[in-house]
């Protein structure tokens, strides 16, 4: 059965590669995924460009495992030497845009879902969600779908990790800051220079160490990445704007970090969003222990994914290599998909029976 699932998964991925699915334009791949699942006897749900389904013997009294990955892609970069929409297998490599990020993961999770779909007597339900807009952190993908899925126990998020276990992921928060002063003539010692006020706050941001340190990532990283002030050389600026990029660890929530910053600076601080949260799953969680028992390693992921939109324990894990994502002539090894399906099934088998 696993071999048949692998063959079906690779065929589906080839079809997806041939169907452009840039973020917000995923109608073709959503249709392919829906047809594939229905052909395999699965009752599906669809809204916008998202497709989701539950196992045949879903029992609301049981906890539910979410299997999620995305089917949107970035646009191909100018360095491609191949047709990004032509799926070709050469020397064991399946080439094509989205093959590695995250088509290989998605079709492997779909195959895993089908493996368990008709099985009875499981300790858990399964929910499969193939979602849109991951590459732009959009609001019409997983974030749109989550409220429709019911209560979830934990999630496996399919991203290329070489099937190792990303047990934590950094969050991202961008702050727009405005230091306020008072304008005046530069020659007459007038005004209150907003640049100097900004400098004091920037120095604090550059040197402050949050007390709690993540086991996986170490300290939170804050970087001032943009600054702007002044209108002309002889006018003392009344405002100075600057931008702060913050990579939040699993030691704090975004809201906690924002509050600590506001308490320690004098400038006006506004977060563009607190949606992209840090995430983690305990190393003694059953699914993590199952992966470790199969020789998988744990690590903290520096990249952001749809995992940031989940408020439940989540594990990022999938076939492929993150280093290939968004590169020219993207590919995934066929063998990686085969092994990914087998490892997903073996990990879950250890906990669902």
NORSUL-V589199 format. One record per residue. N is the residue number from 0. RES is the residue in one small letter. SS is DSSP state (helix for helix, strand for strand, loop for the rest). NEAR is the number of other C-alpha atoms within 8 Angstrom. D_CENTER is the distance of its C-alpha to the mean C-alpha in Angstrom with 2 decimals. Layout:
BEGIN
n;res;ss;near;d_center
N;RES;SS;NEAR;D_CENTER
N;RES;SS;NEAR;D_CENTER
END
This chain:
BEGIN
n;res;ss;near;d_center
0;x;loop;5;30.21
1;x;helix;8;27.30
2;x;helix;7;28.84
3;x;helix;7;29.17
4;x;helix;10;25.55
5;x;helix;13;24.54
6;x;helix;8;26.90
7;x;helix;9;25.56
8;x;helix;12;21.91
9;x;helix;11;22.89
10;x;helix;8;25.00
11;x;helix;12;22.27
12;x;helix;12;19.97
13;x;helix;10;22.98
14;x;helix;10;23.48
15;x;helix;11;19.93
16;x;helix;15;20.27
17;x;loop;9;23.56
18;x;loop;9;22.12
19;x;loop;11;20.39
20;x;loop;13;17.21
21;x;strand;10;16.06
22;x;loop;13;13.82
23;x;loop;8;16.30
24;x;loop;9;18.57
25;x;loop;14;17.30
26;x;helix;8;20.62
27;x;helix;10;21.85
28;x;helix;12;19.05
29;x;helix;13;18.83
30;x;helix;8;22.58
31;x;helix;11;22.47
32;x;helix;11;20.12
33;x;helix;11;22.29
34;x;helix;8;25.46
35;x;helix;9;24.38
36;x;helix;11;23.70
37;x;helix;10;26.88
38;x;helix;7;28.85
39;x;loop;7;27.92
40;x;loop;6;29.26
41;x;loop;9;26.13
42;x;loop;8;26.42
43;x;strand;11;23.41
44;x;strand;7;22.17
45;x;strand;9;21.05
46;x;strand;6;20.30
47;x;loop;5;19.31
48;x;loop;11;17.39
49;x;strand;14;15.81
50;x;strand;14;17.55
51;x;strand;11;17.71
52;x;strand;11;20.43
53;x;strand;12;21.93
54;x;loop;12;24.13
55;x;loop;8;27.80
56;x;loop;9;29.16
57;x;loop;8;26.69
58;x;loop;6;28.39
59;x;loop;5;27.38
60;x;loop;4;29.01
61;x;loop;8;26.53
62;x;strand;11;23.03
63;x;strand;12;20.19
64;x;strand;13;17.37
65;x;strand;13;14.32
66;x;strand;14;13.25
67;x;strand;14;10.25
68;x;strand;14;8.85
69;x;strand;13;9.10
70;x;loop;15;12.36
71;x;loop;16;12.18
72;x;strand;12;12.76
73;x;loop;9;13.62
74;x;loop;5;17.40
75;x;loop;9;19.36
76;x;loop;8;20.63
77;x;loop;5;24.38
78;x;loop;5;24.80
79;x;loop;10;24.43
80;x;loop;6;27.70
81;x;loop;6;27.00
82;x;loop;7;26.44
83;x;loop;13;22.63
84;x;loop;10;23.36
85;x;loop;10;25.85
86;x;loop;12;24.67
87;x;strand;9;26.95
88;x;strand;8;27.25
89;x;strand;7;29.12
90;x;loop;4;29.87
91;x;loop;8;27.26
92;x;strand;11;24.45
93;x;strand;13;22.95
94;x;strand;15;22.47
95;x;loop;15;20.72
96;x;loop;13;17.93
97;x;loop;13;14.71
98;x;helix;15;16.48
99;x;helix;18;14.23
100;x;helix;15;10.88
101;x;helix;15;10.48
102;x;helix;13;13.90
103;x;helix;15;15.26
104;x;helix;18;12.66
105;x;helix;14;13.14
106;x;helix;12;16.90
107;x;helix;15;17.11
108;x;helix;15;15.59
109;x;helix;10;17.96
110;x;helix;13;20.77
111;x;helix;11;20.08
112;x;helix;13;20.18
113;x;helix;9;23.44
114;x;helix;12;24.87
115;x;helix;9;24.75
116;x;helix;11;25.30
117;x;loop;9;29.08
118;x;loop;9;29.53
119;x;loop;5;31.44
120;x;loop;5;31.79
121;x;loop;8;28.20
122;x;loop;9;27.27
123;x;strand;9;23.94
124;x;strand;14;22.96
125;x;strand;14;20.12
126;x;strand;14;17.92
127;x;strand;13;16.13
128;x;strand;13;13.76
129;x;strand;14;13.12
130;x;strand;16;11.39
131;x;loop;16;11.55
132;x;loop;14;10.39
133;x;helix;14;6.67
134;x;helix;10;8.10
135;x;helix;6;9.89
136;x;loop;8;7.87
137;x;loop;10;10.94
138;x;loop;8;12.77
139;x;loop;10;14.11
140;x;loop;13;11.31
141;x;helix;14;9.91
142;x;helix;10;11.31
143;x;helix;8;14.55
144;x;helix;11;14.75
145;x;helix;8;14.22
146;x;loop;7;17.73
147;x;loop;5;19.30
148;x;loop;8;18.36
149;x;loop;6;20.62
150;x;loop;6;20.26
151;x;loop;11;17.65
152;x;loop;10;18.35
153;x;strand;10;15.12
154;x;strand;13;12.19
155;x;strand;12;11.28
156;x;strand;14;7.83
157;x;loop;15;8.89
158;x;loop;15;7.70
159;x;loop;15;10.81
160;x;strand;14;12.09
161;x;loop;11;15.74
162;x;loop;12;15.60
163;x;loop;12;15.66
164;x;strand;14;14.13
165;x;strand;13;11.36
166;x;strand;16;12.82
167;x;strand;15;11.25
168;x;strand;17;8.48
169;x;loop;17;9.78
170;x;strand;15;9.55
171;x;strand;13;10.86
172;x;strand;14;14.08
173;x;strand;11;16.53
174;x;strand;12;20.15
175;x;strand;12;23.06
176;x;strand;12;26.24
177;x;strand;12;29.88
178;x;strand;14;32.84
179;x;strand;11;36.01
180;x;loop;12;39.50
181;x;strand;12;42.65
182;x;loop;12;43.87
183;x;strand;12;47.24
184;x;strand;11;49.38
185;x;helix;10;48.43
186;x;helix;6;52.14
187;x;helix;6;53.32
188;x;loop;7;51.03
189;x;loop;10;49.67
190;x;loop;11;46.32
191;x;strand;11;43.49
192;x;loop;13;41.09
193;x;helix;15;37.46
194;x;helix;11;36.35
195;x;helix;7;37.91
196;x;helix;13;36.24
197;x;helix;13;32.84
198;x;helix;8;33.72
199;x;helix;8;34.33
200;x;helix;11;30.95
201;x;helix;9;29.18
202;x;helix;8;31.17
203;x;helix;9;30.01
204;x;helix;10;26.33
205;x;helix;9;26.98
206;x;helix;6;28.84
207;x;loop;6;27.60
208;x;loop;6;26.17
209;x;loop;7;24.44
210;x;loop;4;26.47
211;x;loop;7;23.77
212;x;loop;10;22.08
213;x;strand;10;19.06
214;x;loop;5;20.21
215;x;loop;7;17.18
216;x;loop;10;16.69
217;x;strand;8;20.07
218;x;loop;10;20.67
219;x;loop;12;18.60
220;x;strand;7;18.82
221;x;strand;10;20.25
222;x;strand;9;21.27
223;x;strand;12;23.53
224;x;strand;8;22.64
225;x;strand;7;24.93
226;x;strand;9;28.38
227;x;strand;7;31.09
228;x;strand;9;34.54
229;x;loop;11;38.07
230;x;loop;6;39.94
231;x;loop;5;42.91
232;x;loop;6;44.55
233;x;loop;7;47.17
234;x;strand;11;45.13
235;x;strand;15;43.50
236;x;loop;16;39.99
237;x;loop;13;39.38
238;x;strand;14;35.57
239;x;strand;15;33.02
240;x;strand;12;29.40
241;x;strand;12;26.61
242;x;strand;12;22.81
243;x;strand;13;20.90
244;x;strand;12;17.46
245;x;strand;12;16.38
246;x;strand;11;13.87
247;x;strand;17;14.11
248;x;loop;16;14.36
249;x;loop;13;14.58
250;x;loop;8;18.28
251;x;loop;10;18.06
252;x;loop;11;16.49
253;x;helix;12;15.90
254;x;helix;7;19.11
255;x;helix;8;21.06
256;x;helix;10;20.29
257;x;helix;9;21.29
258;x;helix;8;24.46
259;x;helix;8;25.52
260;x;helix;8;25.27
261;x;helix;9;27.28
262;x;helix;6;29.90
263;x;helix;6;30.50
264;x;loop;8;30.63
265;x;loop;8;33.15
266;x;loop;11;31.16
267;x;strand;8;29.54
268;x;strand;9;25.79
269;x;strand;7;23.35
270;x;strand;10;19.58
271;x;loop;8;18.00
272;x;loop;7;15.42
273;x;loop;10;14.43
274;x;loop;6;11.56
275;x;loop;11;8.68
276;x;loop;14;10.00
277;x;loop;16;10.27
278;x;strand;16;9.99
279;x;strand;11;12.29
280;x;loop;10;14.61
281;x;loop;8;18.26
282;x;loop;7;19.59
283;x;loop;6;22.39
284;x;loop;8;20.31
285;x;helix;7;21.91
286;x;helix;9;18.97
287;x;helix;13;18.44
288;x;helix;10;22.21
289;x;helix;12;22.37
290;x;helix;13;20.08
291;x;helix;10;22.11
292;x;helix;7;25.27
293;x;loop;8;24.28
294;x;loop;6;23.99
295;x;loop;10;20.26
296;x;loop;8;19.42
297;x;strand;9;17.12
298;x;strand;10;15.34
299;x;strand;11;12.99
300;x;strand;10;10.00
301;x;loop;6;10.43
302;x;loop;6;7.35
303;x;loop;12;4.49
304;x;loop;9;0.76
305;x;helix;10;3.15
306;x;helix;11;4.60
307;x;helix;13;5.76
308;x;helix;10;7.76
309;x;loop;10;9.53
310;x;loop;5;12.88
311;x;loop;8;13.84
312;x;strand;12;13.70
313;x;strand;14;10.81
314;x;strand;14;10.84
315;x;strand;14;8.44
316;x;loop;15;11.08
317;x;loop;15;12.26
318;x;loop;17;15.00
319;x;loop;18;15.05
320;x;strand;11;14.61
321;x;helix;11;11.86
322;x;helix;4;14.98
323;x;helix;11;15.75
324;x;loop;9;12.71
325;x;loop;9;14.11
326;x;loop;7;17.53
327;x;loop;10;20.80
328;x;loop;11;22.06
329;x;loop;15;18.78
330;x;strand;12;19.56
331;x;strand;14;18.80
332;x;strand;10;21.72
333;x;helix;10;23.20
334;x;helix;7;23.95
335;x;helix;11;20.30
336;x;helix;16;19.70
337;x;helix;11;22.90
338;x;helix;9;22.10
339;x;helix;13;18.57
340;x;helix;14;20.21
341;x;helix;9;22.91
342;x;helix;10;20.80
343;x;helix;10;18.60
344;x;helix;10;21.97
345;x;helix;8;23.74
346;x;helix;12;21.24
347;x;helix;10;21.29
348;x;helix;8;25.04
349;x;helix;8;25.64
350;x;helix;10;24.51
351;x;helix;8;25.24
352;x;loop;7;28.97
END
